[in-house]
Amino acid sequence: MKALIAIVLLGAIGVGAYYQMPKSKSQPSPIHQGASVAEVEKVLGPPQRVLKQFGQEMRIYKGQSGKKYVLTFANDELVEIQQ
């Protein structure tokens, strides 16, 4: 019986802690599929490297956080985002 009360009490504490955590208020990224090269470069700056292949361009950017992003463009529109 004591074990059951302890489990219920721990569960209630866990639920209370979950609801007290601050919620993330991240803003949506301005980079999205279909964005032009100019829009992306306005946000991330110039690319570190541009690789052309089969009518597409793979552009490697370094974000402000230090993450590298590999973006694939076709006809000057963003097709794929890799992190």
N, C-alpha and C positions, 0 to 999 in steps of 0.2 A: 504494500500500500504506500509506504514511504517512497519507494522507487517511482511509482506512478505519479505521485505528487511532485517529485523532483523533476521528472521529465516534462510534465505540464508547465511547471514553473520556468524551466530553462527555455521551453518553446515560447512562452509568453515574453520572456526577456529578449529572445532573438527577434521576434516580430516587432517589439517596441523599438529595438535598436535599428532595425531595417527602415522603419518609417521615420526615424529621427535623422537619418543620413541626408546630407544636402543633395539636392537634385542638380544634375549637370545642365548648364545653360549654354551649350555650344551653339555657335551660329552656323548656318548652312554654308557649305563651301561655295565660293563663286566659280569654282572649276567644275564643270559638268560635261557630260557627253554632248557633243554638238557645238561646244564652244570653239571659237576661232583661235588661231595662233596668237593674234594680237591680244585677245582677252586673257589668255593664259600668261603671256609674257608681262602683262600689266600687273598680275598678281605675283608671279614667281620670279620675274626678271628674265634675263637671257638664259638660254639653255647652256649646260656645260658641254654637251656633245649632241650632234645631230647625225643620225645614221639613216641613209636613204636606202630603201629596198622595195622593189616591185611596186612602185607607184605610191608607197607609203613612207612616212618619216617617223622614226622613233627618236624622240627628243628626251634627253635626260636632264632633269632639273633638280636643284637642291633647295628644299624649303627652308624657311627661317628656323625651324626646329632642328634642322640638321638631317632630316629624312631625305632620301633620294626617291624621286618619282620618275618612272619611265612612262611617258605618254606617247601614244601612237596616233598619228594624224593621217587622214586620207582626204584629199581635196581641201586642205586647210580647215578641216573639222576634226575635233577630237573624237576618236573612235574608242580608245581603250585606255584605262588608267591602271598602272601597276605600281605597287609600293615596295 
